[in-house]
Amino acid sequence: MKELMKMGRQMGKTTSSLETLRDLVTNVTSPMALVLSEGQFLGQTYYCVEPQGWAYAGRFSWADMITWCETTLDRMPGPLTTDPRWFVSGKWFCFRNEADRMMFVLRWA
């Protein structure tokens, strides 16, 4: 917190932009949270992650997370896929394998 205050004082000397300071505080104090859960899809257990606060973290976008899944795991499954390795459902990323979920968490934490 001392570093944040020091940066704020330095910014005050060079600019009077409260918006810049507010953005800095938001990015430091509102990191993205990853909420983990499990769910069932077509009789299989899926390991899910709900990214919370990603829009405020300012480091990446929802599209970045989907692109990472497609390049690291597999293309996004179609709507009629019965055994997808991963899929997005509303605000959840769901993975068939717990190891895939862990890779996602390690990448975006």
C-alpha positions in Angstrom: 0.0 0.0 0.0 2.9 2.3 0.7 4.2 1.8 -2.8 0.7 2.7 -4.2 0.6 5.9 -2.1 4.2 6.8 -3.2 3.2 6.3 -6.9 0.1 8.4 -6.3 2.1 11.3 -4.9 4.5 11.1 -7.8 1.7 11.1 -10.3 0.2 14.1 -8.5 3.4 16.0 -9.3 3.2 15.3 -13.0 -0.5 15.1 -13.6 -3.7 16.0 -12.0 -5.6 13.1 -13.5 -7.6 11.4 -10.8 -8.9 8.9 -13.4 -5.4 7.5 -13.9 -4.9 7.1 -10.1 -8.4 5.4 -9.8 -7.5 3.0 -12.6 -4.2 2.2 -10.8 -6.0 1.5 -7.5 -8.6 -0.6 -9.3 -6.0 -2.7 -11.0 -4.1 -3.3 -7.7 -7.0 -3.8 -5.4 -9.4 -5.7 -7.7 -7.6 -8.7 -9.1 -9.4 -11.3 -11.0 -10.8 -14.2 -8.8 -11.2 -17.7 -10.1 -14.1 -19.5 -8.5 -13.8 -23.3 -8.8 -16.7 -25.8 -8.9 -17.8 -29.1 -10.4 -20.8 -29.8 -12.4 -22.4 -32.5 -14.5 -22.9 -32.4 -18.3 -24.4 -35.4 -20.1 -23.6 -37.6 -17.2 -19.9 -36.6 -16.9 -18.2 -34.6 -14.2 -16.8 -31.3 -15.5 -14.4 -29.1 -13.5 -15.4 -25.5 -13.9 -13.9 -22.0 -13.4 -15.8 -18.8 -13.1 -13.5 -15.8 -13.7 -14.7 -12.9 -11.6 -13.5 -9.4 -12.0 -11.6 -10.1 -15.3 -13.2 -7.0 -16.9 -11.6 -4.9 -14.2 -8.2 -6.5 -14.0 -7.3 -4.8 -17.3 -4.7 -7.3 -18.2 -6.6 -9.5 -20.7 -10.1 -10.1 -22.1 -12.6 -12.9 -22.2 -11.6 -13.5 -25.8 -8.0 -13.9 -24.7 -9.1 -16.7 -22.3 -11.1 -18.5 -25.1 -8.2 -18.1 -27.5 -5.8 -19.7 -25.0 -8.2 -22.6 -24.5 -8.4 -23.1 -28.3 -4.7 -23.0 -28.9 -3.7 -25.0 -25.7 -6.5 -27.5 -25.5 -8.6 -27.8 -28.6 -10.9 -25.7 -30.8 -14.1 -24.6 -29.1 -16.7 -27.4 -29.4 -19.8 -27.1 -31.5 -23.2 -27.1 -29.9 -23.9 -30.8 -30.7 -20.6 -32.1 -29.3 -21.4 -34.8 -26.8 -18.0 -35.2 -25.1 -16.2 -31.9 -25.3 -12.8 -31.5 -23.7 -13.8 -28.0 -22.6 -16.7 -25.6 -23.2 -17.9 -22.2 -22.1 -21.4 -22.0 -20.5 -22.5 -18.5 -19.6 -19.8 -17.2 -17.2 -18.2 -20.6 -16.7 -15.2 -22.4 -18.4 -15.8 -26.1 -17.9 -13.1 -28.8 -18.4 -13.5 -32.5 -18.7 -10.1 -33.1 -17.1 -9.1 -31.6 -13.8 -5.5 -31.1 -15.1 -6.9 -28.9 -17.9 -8.7 -26.8 -15.3 -5.5 -26.5 -13.4 -3.6 -25.3 -16.4 -6.3 -22.7 -17.0 -6.1 -21.5 -13.4 -2.3 -21.3 -13.5 -2.4 -19.3 -16.7 -5.0 -16.8 -15.6 -4.3 -16.5 -11.8 
